[in-house]
Amino acid sequence: MKILLVEDDPQQAAYIRKGIQEAGHVVDVAADGRDGLFLATTESYDVLVLDRMLPRVDGLTVLRTLRASNVATPVVILSALGEVDDRVAGLRAGGDDYLVKPFSLIELVARLEALARRGVAASGDAAPRTRLAVADLEMDLLRRSVARAGRKLDLKPKEFQLLEFLLRHSDQVVTRAMLLEAVWNYHFDPQTNVIDVHISNLRAKIDLPGLPPLIHTVRGAGYRLSADVA
């Protein structure tokens, strides 16, 4: 996806941009409403991420102007204003989604991807899965149990959470930011080796001697749980 982020807070913009890029998408950034409006009307984007409180031209004015100009690009509004009336105003101005600050970066990326998929015929959602598996590694979410090649594994709570996230994103590169948010509920990088330690411990339990490794390090990107070693 190609995404336009309109955000006037430099630190927040850098954090959001990094997270979206780590998920494999291209991001342009505008620091105020006027520049955002210019880019949104002169360039082609799959989704726009629009802060509501912007200098020069506020977010809702940007949004109304885009819709009046027949720019139909899906827009996610970001705002610290989270009351019902605020959300309704944003949606009525032409927003497709509304996310209140502070928010989860993983959730933002998921919402962007969902908006980009609109227009493709949607199939009905299946019932929630209670079993996850990759190759001979199996997780039973109801029993809170894990087994590899029929052998039961004893995982600590954080290891179970970490493995569940990796299984739900199997064959995908999972970044450090995604793991920090999903497993440790950090919305910033505390610059510790907590992920490395837990991945190492999980590998020792999952990648048993004589069995092909399932947890792979993707240099400079993150980790991938997959039966494919390529």
Phi and psi in degrees as a GROMACS rama.xvg file:
@    title "Ramachandran Plot"
@    xaxis  label "Phi"
@    yaxis  label "Psi"
@TYPE xy
-111.933  122.092  LYS-2
-123.112  140.096  ILE-3
-104.51  122.955  LEU-4
-107.072  121.294  LEU-5
-111.63  102.635  VAL-6
-148.934  127.421  GLU-7
-89.4353  -14.3347  ASP-8
-83.6749  112.295  ASP-9
-58.6994  -41.32  PRO-10
-67.2629  -44.4645  GLN-11
-64.3468  -41.4997  GLN-12
-62.0842  -43.347  ALA-13
-64.5783  -40.5578  ALA-14
-64.2399  -47.4521  TYR-15
-65.6977  -43.892  ILE-16
-59.6535  -45.4486  ARG-17
-60.8135  -45.0558  LYS-18
-63.0443  -41.6365  GLY-19
-68.8172  -39.5842  ILE-20
-65.3855  -37.9373  GLN-21
-64.876  -25.1378  GLU-22
-82.3914  1.40676  ALA-23
96.849  17.2807  GLY-24
-113.294  161.457  HIS-25
-96.7029  136.225  VAL-26
-130.226  128.671  VAL-27
-104.706  145.908  ASP-28
-123.209  134.192  VAL-29
-119.727  138.446  ALA-30
-94.2702  -4.47224  ALA-31
-151.969  169.216  ASP-32
-64.8859  -34.0328  GLY-33
-65.9407  -47.5489  ARG-34
-66.6091  -36.9871  ASP-35
-62.646  -42.098  GLY-36
-64.0827  -40.0691  LEU-37
-62.4081  -48.7435  PHE-38
-65.3465  -40.9873  LEU-39
-65.7178  -25.4484  ALA-40
-100.005  -8.32232  THR-41
-115.82  -17.4044  THR-42
-115.891  165.319  GLU-43
-104.582  124.983  SER-44
-129.273  152.798  TYR-45
-81.385  -37.6185  ASP-46
-148.778  149.036  VAL-47
-112.895  137.847  LEU-48
-110.845  115.678  VAL-49
-123.453  114.748  LEU-50
-69.0583  142.888  ASP-51
-79.565  -37.9837  ARG-52
-101.245  98.1444  MET-53
-124.038  150.336  LEU-54
-74.8035  160.526  PRO-55
70.8978  -59.4131  ARG-56
-136.182  123.39  VAL-57
-71.7037  161.498  ASP-58
-59.0641  -42.9079  GLY-59
-67.2226  -34.4348  LEU-60
-66.9191  -40.8783  THR-61
-57.0794  -46.7109  VAL-62
-63.9469  -46.9878  LEU-63
-62.1467  -38.5397  ARG-64
-65.7857  -41.6611  THR-65
-60.4544  -46.2852  LEU-66
-68.4951  -35.5918  ARG-67
-67.967  -23.7204  ALA-68
-92.5027  9.90765  SER-69
63.1925  28.9461  ASN-70
-87.4247  111.57  VAL-71
-99.6205  10.6542  ALA-72
-56.0549  129.854  THR-73
-58.1389  142.283  PRO-74
-128.63  129.433  VAL-75
-103.348  121.988  VAL-76
-89.8557  131.567  ILE-77
-108.071  133.543  LEU-78
-160.976  147.627  SER-79
-80.1081  -10.1024  ALA-80
-85.1221  106.917  LEU-81
-115.4  8.07237  GLY-82
-69.1563  158.931  GLU-83
-55.6711  -45.3439  VAL-84
-60.677  -36.4634  ASP-85
-66.1853  -44.3781  ASP-86
-66.2679  -40.8677  ARG-87
-62.611  -42.1145  VAL-88
-61.7594  -40.7847  ALA-89
-65.7581  -42.6169  GLY-90
-69.4931  -39.005  LEU-91
-70.3996  -24.2155  ARG-92
-74.9748  -10.5925  ALA-93
123.615  4.14392  GLY-94
-71.5123  148.946  GLY-95
-97.9395  -21.8314  ASP-96
-154.84  159.325  ASP-97
-141.093  120.958  TYR-98
-121.363  126.372  LEU-99
-89.3942  135.01  VAL-100
-78.8876  144.377  LYS-101
-73.0171  150.554  PRO-102
-133.432  166.773  PHE-103
-86.4096  129.821  SER-104
-63.0635  -37.0244  LEU-105
-61.9674  -42.0193  ILE-106
-65.663  -40.8466  GLU-107
-59.9327  -47.8077  LEU-108
-60.956  -41.2668  VAL-109
-63.446  -40.2796  ALA-110
-67.843  -38.4953  ARG-111
-62.708  -44.3505  LEU-112
-65.7302  -36.7892  GLU-113
-66.1826  -41.8467  ALA-114
-64.7861  -37.8289  LEU-115
-67.622  -25.5934  ALA-116
-81.3947  -12.4781  ARG-117
-60.9156  143.682  ARG-118
103.328  -20.9913  GLY-119
-91.9154  134.753  VAL-120
-53.9747  124.439  ALA-121
-87.2468  135.058  ALA-122
-96.5329  153.541  SER-123
-63.4518  141.226  GLY-124
-69.1955  139.169  ASP-125
-78.4648  164.459  ALA-126
-62.928  149.744  ALA-127
-54.5711  135.265  PRO-128
-76.571  138.588  ARG-129
-110.113  -5.70763  THR-130
-131.434  133.127  ARG-131
-121.326  143.838  LEU-132
-153.719  145.705  ALA-133
-138.754  122.096  VAL-134
53.6279  -124.434  ALA-135
-98.8305  15.1583  ASP-136
-97.4145  124.549  LEU-137
-128.998  140.928  GLU-138
-126.585  128.496  MET-139
-105.011  109.986  ASP-140
-72.7356  -28.1442  LEU-141
-74.2581  -43.1728  LEU-142
-86.2694  -9.18594  ARG-143
57.0444  45.9864  ARG-144
-124.14  152.876  SER-145
-134.988  139.857  VAL-146
-141.888  146.5  ALA-147
-127.156  123.881  ARG-148
54.6132  37.2776  ALA-149
83.2544  -3.12116  GLY-150
-99.9641  124.322  ARG-151
-69.6145  137.639  LYS-152
-112.152  140.248  LEU-153
-98.7772  105.32  ASP-154
-110.886  143.963  LEU-155
-75.7448  161.107  LYS-156
-52.186  -46.0045  PRO-157
-67.8635  -35.2345  LYS-158
-65.1889  -38.9174  GLU-159
-64.1801  -45.2909  PHE-160
-61.0215  -43.4868  GLN-161
-63.1887  -45.2467  LEU-162
-67.0717  -38.8843  LEU-163
-59.4206  -43.3853  GLU-164
-64.2771  -42.2628  PHE-165
-63.8464  -39.4749  LEU-166
-66.4953  -40.9703  LEU-167
-67.5833  -20.1379  ARG-168
-118.241  34.1417  HIS-169
-58.9036  144.902  SER-170
68.4714  9.49266  ASP-171
-115.392  150.575  GLN-172
-78.5659  123.2  VAL-173
-104.902  122.091  VAL-174
-83.8185  165.774  THR-175
-59.9574  -42.6924  ARG-176
-61.6854  -40.2717  ALA-177
-63.5733  -42.9591  MET-178
-68.0525  -40.6901  LEU-179
-61.599  -39.6266  LEU-180
-73.99  -46.992  GLU-181
-72.375  -38.2892  ALA-182
-101.062  -38.1054  VAL-183
-108.119  -4.00964  TRP-184
59.7094  32.3426  ASN-185
-92.7008  132.886  TYR-186
-106.675  24.18  HIS-187
-155.562  165.667  PHE-188
-94.7235  110.3  ASP-189
-75.0131  1.0378  PRO-190
58.489  46.9955  GLN-191
-118.426  171.258  THR-192
-98.8952  24.124  ASN-193
-58.9307  -38.76  VAL-194
-67.1532  -45.2713  ILE-195
-59.3707  -42.3711  ASP-196
-63.9204  -46.2752  VAL-197
-69.3888  -37.0144  HIS-198
-64.0893  -41.8523  ILE-199
-61.7648  -44.9867  SER-200
-64.625  -39.8019  ASN-201
-67.165  -40.5401  LEU-202
-58.4911  -42.9655  ARG-203
-61.6432  -27.9401  ALA-204
-92.9686  -30.9217  LYS-205
-88.1448  -49.4934  ILE-206
-86.5027  77.3532  ASP-207
-70.7286  151.882  LEU-208
-55.3667  134.407  PRO-209
88.6809  -7.82797  GLY-210
-110.262  147.165  LEU-211
-64.9886  141.672  PRO-212
-66.9266  144.623  PRO-213
-111.975  -26.7128  LEU-214
-97.7063  117.162  ILE-215
-117.355  139.895  HIS-216
-88.454  128.103  THR-217
-103.355  104.59  VAL-218
-54.6504  127.488  ARG-219
78.3151  1.06529  GLY-220
-127.833  -51.7482  ALA-221
160.317  -132.458  GLY-222
-135.382  159.424  TYR-223
-143.056  130.809  ARG-224
-98.7022  114.712  LEU-225
-162.103  149.318  SER-226
-79.5512  -12.9377  ALA-227
-88.5482  117.518  ASP-228
-83.0028  -9.1168  VAL-229
